């Protein structure tokens, strides 16, 4: 099947993990990649590979607009947007301050949506383009203490479905990539936020066990390296007719199969038992 020729790509959250691996893979495939993140210093190795570095803070609208304008001015087009940036803010809903909840939504949802708003005019003008939104298997089911994170991932799933239909007349493809357990900094950050928010509250006996699970996640046998997700992104980026969803790595296909067919109460019970399976530190 004929593939799309590599063009101009923007990858967010490129300073580590899935974003960094994706930049490397796309460069290897011949794409001109703009790597975006808050910390430019952490992306210097990507510059050496040929990436253009862009400062991007998804909580700052001026920063988002400036990043897109820099690409428009330099390249005049955008063929691929990979919305990868995000983090996991964990804690019992009762314990998480609304300020932190709003930041979680701002980064994981609103920042992503704003990038779509600002880049789709470029793609409409050229009558082509691909938007790849990185969600999670956690966009299909919940877990204890992850309410705000999972809310954002559920929202990106729905946003992507609507956007895909809206952009269809303009030749713009919208794809969702749903990673499972991936060996990155994500789990450690989520575990720390869980302890910070709920480690001394009424939820502490349960929250600390879940935090121990998160903190040890990268040592589990089913966890995949970020390159697995980067490969799925690259396949979707080059396909003329990509799949709507790509489950990728870390038991993603198995977990989504379970939540698709098991009763909700069974899924609740399974997730709770997993949550409490680790011994609190």
Order of alpha helices (4+ residues) and beta strands (2+ residues): beta-alpha-beta-alpha-beta-alpha-beta-alpha-alpha-beta-alpha-beta-beta-alpha-alpha-beta-alpha-beta-alpha-alpha
